[in-house]
């Protein structure tokens, strides 16, 4: 992704600038290509897995059924509720697999770039997909005034605290929630990938610099390997948390109580 930069014997650590890659052609960048590639991978996987369904599933069918069951029962049903969850299964499953694949790109050789480390991509999913959906279903169920009251006035709150409470609840539900949903996955992917870059490039620098620093280089590479396994876990967790919170927001919008 980036080249080792050194001035004399001084190591120059990677930074934010290394996440802004030059265009591949025209104004098309690597993250844009990866975004489209993730859609093709997910679509091809589910088409291949469901083309010839069998009672005793093969590997692809088993993997697809496991993903579907996880999205259906562990996320959508748990967060939205048994009464309302079924229409939202495709959305929640799509969000989970989309975020997961784009995160895992950061570990694949040659690609090695987590798409969600660019804040614009998780913001787009949050503000253009999740945010409109959960507010739309809330307004549809409770009506315009009813939904605003549902979201901003907790039941049982004393009347004298409402002038303070209503603006806080409005800010949280209509502004803060979609922003934190995106920032959470962005921050994890950005920080994790930056740490991997630091330890990998530091190890390369120490190895090529000669002298006694060669002895320390394996330590830096060891940290990079350990962080790779940790980052893989975090990538999966962040995809799960993003889908879980998306379903949770939809569930709260549909709930009868605040």
Backbone bond lengths (Angstrom), bond angles and torsions (degrees), N, CA, C in turn:
res aa  C-N    CA-C-N  psi(-1)  N-CA   C-N-CA  omega(-1)  CA-C   N-CA-C  phi
1 X - - - 1.458 - - 1.511 111.22 -
2 X 1.277 115.89 -40.30 1.454 119.07 -176.36 1.516 109.28 -137.89
3 X 1.298 116.44 159.41 1.452 120.82 -179.75 1.523 109.85 -99.43
4 X 1.326 114.39 154.61 1.453 120.25 178.04 1.518 108.64 -73.24
5 X 1.330 115.17 124.50 1.445 120.11 -179.38 1.516 108.70 -109.72
6 X 1.307 117.07 129.56 1.452 119.98 178.70 1.509 110.09 -144.03
7 X 1.306 114.82 145.12 1.454 121.02 175.11 1.520 106.39 -117.46
8 X 1.342 116.59 103.19 1.460 119.76 -173.45 1.511 108.34 68.46
9 X 1.322 116.77 -116.09 1.455 122.17 178.72 1.520 111.06 -110.58
10 X 1.310 116.58 19.57 1.467 121.13 -176.25 1.519 110.48 -99.35
11 X 1.316 115.77 126.73 1.463 121.09 178.66 1.521 109.99 -81.55
12 X 1.317 115.97 130.07 1.464 121.79 177.25 1.522 107.96 -105.67
13 X 1.301 116.64 110.52 1.472 121.71 -175.55 1.523 111.25 -69.20
14 X 1.329 117.12 146.81 1.472 120.04 175.42 1.518 110.50 -66.73
15 X 1.326 116.10 155.59 1.459 120.37 -178.39 1.514 111.40 -146.72
16 X 1.324 115.65 -159.64 1.464 121.43 -176.45 1.515 111.73 -59.37
17 X 1.322 115.73 -36.34 1.478 120.14 -177.03 1.521 112.43 -58.57
18 X 1.339 116.91 -28.57 1.455 120.59 -177.95 1.530 113.22 -73.76
19 X 1.316 117.01 -9.47 1.465 120.92 177.47 1.528 111.84 -91.17
20 X 1.321 116.73 -9.96 1.461 120.77 178.46 1.517 108.49 -100.68
21 X 1.320 115.01 92.83 1.458 121.66 -174.11 1.524 110.82 -83.54
22 X 1.316 117.48 149.07 1.470 120.41 178.10 1.524 110.85 -68.42
23 X 1.335 117.52 154.23 1.477 120.39 179.61 1.527 111.73 -60.97
24 X 1.322 115.16 145.28 1.462 120.44 175.51 1.525 109.41 -76.74
25 X 1.336 114.93 -45.59 1.468 121.74 172.89 1.524 107.54 -155.69
26 X 1.319 115.63 142.01 1.461 119.40 -177.34 1.522 110.50 58.42
27 X 1.332 115.25 -124.35 1.471 120.28 176.74 1.524 111.40 -109.71
28 X 1.325 116.68 13.56 1.463 122.16 -178.56 1.521 109.46 -85.61
29 X 1.333 116.50 123.72 1.464 121.74 -178.92 1.530 110.96 -106.06
30 X 1.315 115.31 169.75 1.459 121.51 -179.96 1.536 112.22 -58.55
31 X 1.357 119.65 -46.16 1.472 118.81 178.36 1.527 113.26 -58.58
32 X 1.330 117.51 -35.07 1.478 120.48 177.90 1.528 110.60 -64.38
33 X 1.323 115.53 -43.07 1.467 120.28 179.06 1.526 110.41 -63.90
34 X 1.332 116.01 -42.21 1.462 120.46 179.72 1.521 111.39 -63.83
35 X 1.317 116.59 -35.57 1.463 120.61 178.35 1.529 110.74 -61.13
36 X 1.335 115.63 -46.91 1.472 120.38 178.31 1.526 109.95 -66.24
37 X 1.324 116.45 -40.78 1.467 120.64 179.78 1.526 111.26 -60.92
38 X 1.326 117.19 -38.68 1.470 120.15 179.68 1.524 111.19 -63.08
39 X 1.319 116.51 -39.07 1.470 120.54 178.58 1.525 110.15 -64.53
40 X 1.329 116.22 -42.54 1.468 120.55 179.12 1.524 111.14 -64.90
41 X 1.334 116.73 -40.75 1.472 120.87 -179.84 1.521 110.61 -64.07
42 X 1.335 116.34 -47.26 1.469 120.47 -178.47 1.525 110.53 -64.19
43 X 1.340 116.45 -45.04 1.461 120.51 179.37 1.516 111.91 -62.15
44 X 1.334 116.82 -46.11 1.469 121.16 -179.83 1.527 110.94 -63.92
45 X 1.336 116.95 -38.59 1.473 120.49 -179.65 1.523 111.15 -62.44
46 X 1.329 117.27 -48.83 1.467 119.36 -176.83 1.530 112.09 -72.36
47 X 1.332 117.25 -32.18 1.465 119.70 176.08 1.521 110.13 -66.25
48 X 1.335 116.78 -45.82 1.467 120.93 179.74 1.526 111.27 -65.30
49 X 1.341 116.28 -36.77 1.469 120.24 -176.61 1.519 112.56 -73.83
50 X 1.337 117.07 -26.64 1.475 119.92 -174.98 1.524 113.00 -109.73
51 X 1.310 117.06 5.56 1.469 119.67 -177.47 1.521 111.77 -65.06
52 X 1.318 116.33 -41.67 1.469 120.65 -176.44 1.529 108.56 -132.08
53 X 1.315 115.96 77.48 1.462 120.75 -176.29 1.526 111.29 -69.60
54 X 1.331 115.44 138.31 1.451 121.44 -179.65 1.523 110.26 -128.47
55 X 1.333 115.30 157.74 1.460 120.27 177.13 1.531 110.16 -63.36
56 X 1.326 115.66 -42.86 1.469 121.06 173.70 1.522 106.41 -98.74
57 X 1.318 118.55 103.76 1.469 120.75 -171.76 1.514 113.25 -70.87
58 X 1.345 114.64 147.06 1.455 120.23 171.28 1.520 109.58 -81.71
59 X 1.331 116.45 -171.35 1.467 120.86 -175.10 1.527 112.00 -63.41
60 X 1.345 115.86 -48.06 1.462 119.73 -178.97 1.523 111.13 -63.99
61 X 1.343 115.56 -45.92 1.469 119.47 -179.58 1.521 111.03 -63.17
62 X 1.321 116.77 -40.54 1.461 120.49 179.28 1.530 110.76 -63.48
63 X 1.341 116.75 -43.00 1.466 120.85 179.19 1.533 110.76 -63.52
64 X 1.342 116.21 -43.08 1.459 120.09 -179.98 1.532 111.08 -65.92
65 X 1.333 116.37 -42.22 1.469 120.04 179.09 1.531 111.20 -65.67
66 X 1.323 116.37 -36.37 1.465 120.02 178.65 1.525 110.53 -66.01
67 X 1.338 116.99 -43.20 1.465 121.03 177.04 1.522 110.90 -62.18
68 X 1.341 115.37 -44.84 1.464 119.55 -179.89 1.526 110.94 -62.88
69 X 1.326 116.36 -45.07 1.460 120.46 -179.97 1.527 110.82 -62.70
70 X 1.331 116.59 -39.44 1.465 120.67 179.21 1.530 110.53 -64.22
71 X 1.335 116.25 -47.34 1.465 119.70 179.34 1.517 112.56 -66.34
72 X 1.332 116.19 -37.48 1.458 121.03 -177.03 1.524 112.65 -72.08
73 X 1.332 115.63 -53.50 1.466 119.69 -171.22 1.522 114.32 -93.05
74 X 1.328 117.14 -38.58 1.456 119.74 -175.43 1.527 113.82 -85.05
75 X 1.337 115.91 -20.43 1.466 118.45 -179.82 1.526 110.92 -115.34
76 X 1.342 116.94 -66.35 1.462 120.20 -173.05 1.526 112.65 -62.53
77 X 1.314 117.32 -51.84 1.464 120.37 -176.87 1.527 112.01 -65.26
78 X 1.322 116.26 -41.66 1.462 120.53 -178.05 1.520 111.72 -64.80
79 X 1.335 117.11 -40.22 1.458 120.60 -172.67 1.526 113.82 -91.97
80 X 1.317 117.56 -33.94 1.466 120.84 -176.33 1.520 111.60 -92.87
81 X 1.323 116.49 -31.25 1.457 120.04 179.96 1.514 112.01 108.27
82 X 1.330 116.33 150.18 1.458 121.76 -175.48 1.524 112.93 -63.44
83 X 1.313 117.53 -24.74 1.460 121.40 -176.87 1.526 112.68 -76.74
84 X 1.321 117.76 -36.01 1.470 120.76 -168.89 1.522 115.29 -117.68
85 X 1.321 119.78 -2.85 1.458 120.30 -165.96 1.516 115.39 -74.80
86 X 1.341 118.93 -27.80 1.464 121.38 -169.33 1.530 115.12 -57.92
87 X 1.345 119.79 -43.25 1.476 118.30 179.86 1.526 113.84 -63.88
88 X 1.333 117.68 -18.15 1.457 121.07 -174.55 1.534 113.28 -100.20
89 X 1.328 117.24 0.44 1.465 119.77 -179.81 1.533 111.88 -59.22
90 X 1.354 119.56 -48.77 1.476 118.62 179.66 1.528 112.82 -58.93
91 X 1.325 116.89 -40.02 1.461 120.55 -179.54 1.526 111.03 -63.94
92 X 1.326 116.84 -49.45 1.462 120.88 -177.18 1.524 110.94 -65.33
93 X 1.332 117.20 -41.15 1.465 121.13 178.87 1.531 110.76 -64.99
94 X 1.325 116.61 -40.48 1.465 121.13 178.79 1.522 110.94 -64.47
95 X 1.322 116.49 -45.32 1.468 120.52 179.37 1.525 110.30 -60.56
96 X 1.324 116.91 -45.96 1.460 121.01 -178.42 1.522 111.86 -61.36
97 X 1.336 117.40 -50.49 1.468 120.50 -177.41 1.529 111.20 -68.96
98 X 1.325 117.08 -35.44 1.473 121.03 -179.60 1.528 110.82 -65.18
99 X 1.328 117.00 -48.56 1.464 120.90 178.98 1.533 109.97 -65.33
100 X 1.332 117.04 -41.08 1.464 121.57 -177.79 1.526 111.44 -61.33
101 X 1.327 117.03 -50.41 1.467 120.57 -177.79 1.524 110.80 -63.40
102 X 1.322 116.98 -43.59 1.464 120.14 -179.43 1.527 111.81 -67.06
103 X 1.329 117.28 -30.53 1.465 119.95 174.04 1.520 111.23 -69.59
104 X 1.336 115.81 -45.86 1.471 120.72 -175.59 1.519 113.07 -67.55
105 X 1.318 117.39 -16.57 1.463 119.88 174.72 1.535 111.09 -56.17
106 X 1.328 116.53 -26.90 1.458 120.51 -178.67 1.515 113.71 -67.31
107 X 1.334 117.21 -15.39 1.471 121.10 -178.56 1.521 113.35 -106.53
108 X 1.325 117.39 -9.19 1.459 120.90 -176.35 1.529 109.74 -82.37
109 X 1.336 117.89 124.41 1.476 120.35 178.99 1.521 111.81 -53.20
110 X 1.303 115.72 147.42 1.466 126.66 -177.53 1.527 110.09 77.64
111 X 1.354 117.71 -52.22 1.469 120.01 178.72 1.528 109.48 -68.68
112 X 1.309 117.04 -64.80 1.467 125.15 173.15 1.528 114.35 41.66
113 X 1.322 115.11 51.89 1.465 119.10 175.84 1.531 108.97 -152.44
114 X 1.332 118.05 113.15 1.468 119.64 176.76 1.524 110.43 -76.28
115 X 1.310 117.02 115.91 1.463 121.23 -174.73 1.518 112.23 -57.05
116 X 1.331 116.50 -35.10 1.462 120.17 -176.41 1.534 113.40 -74.10
117 X 1.346 117.16 1.40 1.459 119.82 173.46 1.526 111.54 -78.82
118 X 1.332 117.10 -4.21 1.465 122.82 169.33 1.525 107.27 -99.47
119 X 1.310 117.72 117.11 1.460 122.53 -171.42 1.526 112.69 -57.99
120 X 1.330 118.25 -28.01 1.463 120.47 -177.51 1.514 113.86 -62.45
121 X 1.339 117.62 -32.08 1.462 120.27 -176.35 1.536 112.45 -73.88
122 X 1.337 119.82 -51.25 1.472 117.71 175.35 1.523 113.00 -64.50
123 X 1.333 117.28 -31.64 1.470 119.72 176.09 1.521 110.72 -63.29
124 X 1.331 116.65 -39.94 1.467 120.55 179.30 1.527 111.08 -62.73
125 X 1.338 116.50 -44.26 1.469 119.79 178.71 1.520 110.72 -63.88
126 X 1.321 116.36 -41.91 1.463 120.86 -177.56 1.528 112.11 -70.85
127 X 1.334 116.65 -50.17 1.469 120.60 -173.11 1.529 113.57 -81.31
128 X 1.331 117.37 -29.12 1.464 120.16 -175.34 1.527 113.54 -101.66
129 X 1.349 117.28 -13.49 1.469 120.06 -179.56 1.524 110.88 -119.32
130 X 1.334 116.96 -65.47 1.465 120.88 -173.72 1.512 111.86 -65.99
131 X 1.330 117.02 -49.81 1.470 122.44 -176.60 1.538 112.64 -56.93
132 X 1.346 119.12 -51.74 1.466 118.64 179.05 1.526 113.61 -63.56
133 X 1.345 116.51 -37.56 1.461 119.73 -176.80 1.516 111.25 -64.18
134 X 1.338 117.55 -51.42 1.466 117.41 -173.20 1.524 112.51 -72.45
135 X 1.319 118.28 -28.57 1.461 118.31 175.41 1.530 110.90 -77.13
136 X 1.326 117.17 -34.99 1.468 119.91 178.23 1.523 111.41 -61.88
137 X 1.352 116.37 -47.65 1.463 118.74 -178.70 1.532 110.74 -67.19
138 X 1.342 116.52 -30.46 1.460 119.96 177.22 1.511 111.96 -68.35
139 X 1.335 117.32 -46.15 1.468 121.17 177.80 1.528 110.72 -64.41
140 X 1.331 116.04 -37.47 1.466 120.01 -179.86 1.525 111.74 -65.10
141 X 1.315 117.36 -38.84 1.462 120.89 -177.51 1.529 112.40 -79.20
142 X 1.315 116.66 -44.47 1.467 119.90 -171.28 1.530 114.43 -102.08
143 X 1.341 117.13 -9.26 1.458 119.38 -173.21 1.521 110.08 83.06
144 X 1.332 116.88 164.87 1.458 120.36 -173.84 1.523 111.70 -63.17
145 X 1.323 116.46 -56.27 1.470 120.49 -178.05 1.528 110.27 -67.16
146 X 1.329 116.07 -42.00 1.460 120.41 -179.25 1.518 112.26 -60.97
147 X 1.344 116.84 -38.88 1.462 119.39 -178.70 1.525 110.97 -71.81
148 X 1.329 116.49 -40.77 1.465 118.91 177.34 1.527 110.58 -59.99
149 X 1.333 116.04 -41.92 1.465 119.70 177.57 1.521 110.56 -66.45
150 X 1.324 115.63 -40.68 1.466 121.79 -179.98 1.524 111.60 -59.46
151 X 1.337 116.52 -37.30 1.458 121.32 -176.01 1.528 113.80 -87.17
152 X 1.323 116.84 -25.14 1.473 118.90 -171.37 1.519 115.03 -112.92
153 X 1.330 117.83 -12.88 1.462 119.91 -177.46 1.533 109.43 -120.74
154 X 1.332 117.59 98.17 1.468 119.63 177.54 1.521 111.09 -63.52
155 X 1.339 118.00 137.45 1.462 120.02 179.60 1.525 111.14 -62.94
156 X 1.315 115.04 137.00 1.458 120.12 177.77 1.515 114.44 85.69
157 X 1.337 118.27 -0.72 1.463 120.51 179.39 1.525 109.63 -71.11
158 X 1.322 118.98 133.43 1.467 121.73 178.19 1.528 111.15 -59.32
159 X 1.330 117.25 142.31 1.458 121.71 -175.11 1.527 112.88 -60.22
160 X 1.349 116.25 -31.92 1.463 118.53 -173.92 1.531 113.41 -75.19
161 X 1.350 117.39 -13.78 1.468 119.04 177.33 1.534 111.60 -96.37
162 X 1.332 117.17 -7.00 1.462 120.31 -176.78 1.526 113.80 -61.48
163 X 1.338 120.03 -39.89 1.478 118.60 177.69 1.524 113.43 -58.37
164 X 1.315 117.78 -28.28 1.463 121.83 176.62 1.521 111.45 -88.86
165 X 1.330 116.26 -37.10 1.457 121.52 -173.44 1.526 112.66 -74.66
166 X 1.323 117.26 -40.76 1.468 121.11 -176.06 1.531 112.25 -60.54
167 X 1.351 120.50 -48.19 1.475 119.06 177.46 1.526 113.22 -62.04
168 X 1.343 116.89 -36.36 1.464 120.46 179.37 1.526 110.27 -65.81
169 X 1.328 116.44 -46.48 1.469 120.60 179.67 1.527 111.09 -64.90
170 X 1.324 116.83 -39.45 1.467 120.81 178.92 1.528 110.31 -63.20
171 X 1.324 116.26 -46.12 1.468 121.06 179.11 1.524 110.77 -60.50
172 X 1.322 116.63 -42.41 1.468 120.24 -178.59 1.524 111.52 -67.50
173 X 1.340 117.31 -47.95 1.467 120.83 -172.77 1.533 112.81 -76.48
174 X 1.324 117.63 -35.01 1.468 119.65 -172.30 1.531 113.82 -104.18
175 X 1.314 118.37 -13.37 1.463 120.55 -178.41 1.526 111.80 -125.44
176 X 1.331 116.40 -51.59 1.464 120.55 -172.43 1.521 113.25 -72.75
177 X 1.328 117.92 -43.37 1.463 121.08 -175.33 1.529 113.52 -56.44
178 X 1.348 119.85 -50.03 1.468 118.66 -179.97 1.519 113.21 -66.51
179 X 1.345 117.35 -29.74 1.459 120.47 179.47 1.531 110.92 -71.97
180 X 1.332 116.75 -46.52 1.469 119.70 -179.55 1.526 111.49 -66.85
181 X 1.332 116.77 -30.80 1.465 120.58 177.29 1.526 110.30 -60.16
182 X 1.338 116.25 -42.43 1.458 120.94 -179.44 1.523 112.15 -77.43
183 X 1.332 116.08 -42.66 1.469 120.50 -175.65 1.527 111.12 -64.24
184 X 1.316 117.06 -33.99 1.473 121.06 -177.07 1.528 111.14 -60.08
185 X 1.330 116.78 -50.74 1.470 119.39 -178.64 1.524 110.53 -72.68
186 X 1.324 117.64 -36.97 1.465 120.42 177.88 1.525 111.37 -60.46
187 X 1.327 116.72 -48.41 1.460 121.11 -177.22 1.533 111.36 -61.80
188 X 1.332 116.04 -41.46 1.467 120.03 -179.63 1.522 111.21 -65.65
189 X 1.340 117.17 -43.40 1.462 120.29 -179.02 1.528 111.84 -71.12
190 X 1.311 116.73 -40.02 1.462 120.63 -179.93 1.530 111.18 -65.06
191 X 1.343 115.98 -50.50 1.462 120.53 -177.59 1.531 111.47 -65.37
192 X 1.324 116.88 -42.79 1.458 120.44 -178.92 1.513 111.95 -63.60
193 X 1.333 116.76 -45.05 1.461 119.86 -178.90 1.528 110.76 -68.20
194 X 1.323 116.69 -36.27 1.466 120.40 178.44 1.533 111.06 -63.94
195 X 1.325 116.54 -41.23 1.466 120.37 177.60 1.530 111.46 -63.21
196 X 1.333 115.99 -42.05 1.466 119.25 177.18 1.523 111.24 -60.89
197 X 1.325 116.19 -41.37 1.460 120.30 177.83 1.521 111.64 -62.09
198 X 1.330 115.84 -44.79 1.462 120.61 -177.33 1.523 110.85 -59.56
199 X 1.337 117.27 -50.60 1.465 120.10 -176.49 1.528 112.12 -70.69
200 X 1.333 117.51 -36.08 1.471 120.20 179.67 1.523 110.66 -68.31
201 X 1.321 117.00 -48.14 1.455 120.56 -178.48 1.528 111.78 -70.79
202 X 1.338 116.08 -33.08 1.466 119.05 175.92 1.526 110.48 -64.88
203 X 1.335 116.50 -41.57 1.461 120.17 177.02 1.518 111.67 -61.94
204 X 1.330 116.44 -42.02 1.465 120.58 178.04 1.530 110.97 -63.72
205 X 1.323 115.76 -42.47 1.467 120.71 179.89 1.532 110.94 -62.65
206 X 1.336 115.84 -46.19 1.468 120.23 -179.18 1.529 111.30 -64.67
207 X 1.323 116.02 -35.26 1.461 120.61 -178.43 1.524 111.22 -71.16
208 X 1.335 116.40 -40.45 1.462 120.82 -175.73 1.521 113.10 -87.14
209 X 1.326 116.38 -14.53 1.455 119.97 -176.30 1.526 112.52 -74.97
210 X 1.347 115.87 -20.83 1.457 120.27 178.49 1.518 112.41 80.48
211 X 1.303 115.70 178.12 1.462 120.56 178.69 1.518 111.97 73.98
212 X 1.330 114.40 -155.07 1.461 120.70 -177.02 1.528 112.77 -70.33
213 X 1.323 117.27 -17.85 1.474 119.84 -178.65 1.524 112.09 -63.67
214 X 1.322 116.92 -21.50 1.473 120.94 178.85 1.526 110.44 -59.85
215 X 1.331 116.72 -32.56 1.470 121.08 -178.76 1.525 111.11 -65.69
216 X 1.344 115.89 -33.59 1.468 121.09 -176.56 1.521 111.80 -82.57
217 X 1.322 117.82 -21.60 1.464 121.89 -175.53 1.534 113.42 -53.95
218 X 1.364 119.55 -44.70 1.474 118.96 179.49 1.523 113.53 -59.48
219 X 1.334 116.90 -30.21 1.471 120.19 178.39 1.524 109.97 -64.53
220 X 1.335 115.76 -44.07 1.465 119.99 178.90 1.522 111.32 -63.74
221 X 1.344 116.49 -41.67 1.470 120.19 178.00 1.532 111.10 -65.75
222 X 1.330 116.48 -36.28 1.467 120.40 178.40 1.521 110.78 -63.69
223 X 1.326 116.39 -42.15 1.462 120.40 176.17 1.527 110.85 -62.68
224 X 1.317 116.31 -39.40 1.465 120.47 179.40 1.526 111.11 -62.76
225 X 1.339 117.13 -41.60 1.470 121.72 178.91 1.528 110.63 -65.80
226 X 1.342 115.85 -44.83 1.471 119.74 178.90 1.523 110.95 -62.18
227 X 1.329 116.00 -41.04 1.466 120.31 179.36 1.529 111.47 -66.86
228 X 1.322 116.82 -30.03 1.464 120.27 178.14 1.526 110.78 -62.54
229 X 1.324 116.83 -44.95 1.464 120.66 177.97 1.537 110.91 -65.66
230 X 1.328 116.02 -41.22 1.467 120.07 177.64 1.523 110.74 -64.05
231 X 1.320 115.84 -41.20 1.468 120.41 -179.78 1.525 110.93 -65.48
232 X 1.321 117.75 -36.40 1.469 120.84 177.09 1.522 110.68 -60.67
233 X 1.331 116.25 -42.43 1.464 120.89 177.27 1.526 110.90 -64.00
234 X 1.325 116.51 -44.54 1.466 120.85 -179.16 1.527 110.88 -64.69
235 X 1.311 117.21 -37.48 1.469 120.92 178.71 1.526 111.14 -60.42
236 X 1.323 115.76 -44.28 1.466 119.92 178.38 1.530 111.07 -67.65
237 X 1.320 116.16 -42.29 1.469 120.36 179.53 1.515 111.91 -62.79
238 X 1.336 117.25 -41.17 1.457 120.37 -178.54 1.531 111.70 -67.44
239 X 1.321 116.91 -35.94 1.469 119.73 175.19 1.523 110.24 -64.49
240 X 1.331 115.71 -42.66 1.468 121.03 177.97 1.530 111.42 -63.71
241 X 1.330 117.37 -45.09 1.464 121.34 -178.76 1.524 110.71 -64.95
242 X 1.331 117.65 -40.34 1.459 120.95 179.00 1.531 110.36 -61.51
243 X 1.329 116.64 -47.22 1.468 120.50 179.19 1.519 111.11 -67.45
244 X 1.325 116.75 -39.24 1.468 121.69 -179.93 1.526 110.99 -62.24
245 X 1.328 117.15 -46.83 1.463 120.49 -180.00 1.525 111.36 -67.91
246 X 1.327 116.75 -36.11 1.472 119.99 176.57 1.517 110.40 -59.92
247 X 1.332 116.44 -46.55 1.463 120.96 177.88 1.525 111.00 -65.79
248 X 1.321 116.13 -36.56 1.468 120.42 179.75 1.519 110.98 -64.11
249 X 1.338 117.25 -42.03 1.466 120.67 178.74 1.535 110.94 -63.59
250 X 1.332 115.89 -40.80 1.467 119.90 177.64 1.514 109.97 -64.10
251 X 1.335 117.17 -43.40 1.458 121.67 178.39 1.513 112.60 -60.94
252 X 1.345 116.79 -41.96 1.458 120.39 178.70 1.522 111.87 -66.82
253 X 1.343 116.29 -35.74 1.466 119.73 178.76 1.523 111.69 -67.09
254 X 1.330 116.30 -33.60 1.472 120.48 -178.56 1.522 114.03 -86.83
255 X 1.321 116.47 -17.66 1.463 120.36 -175.05 1.530 111.13 -63.22
256 X 1.315 115.24 150.50 1.464 120.15 179.23 1.516 112.04 -73.91
257 X 1.339 116.04 -29.31 1.458 120.47 179.07 1.499 109.94 -110.66
258 X 1.342 116.54 160.91 1.458 123.12 -179.65 1.530 110.58 -59.50
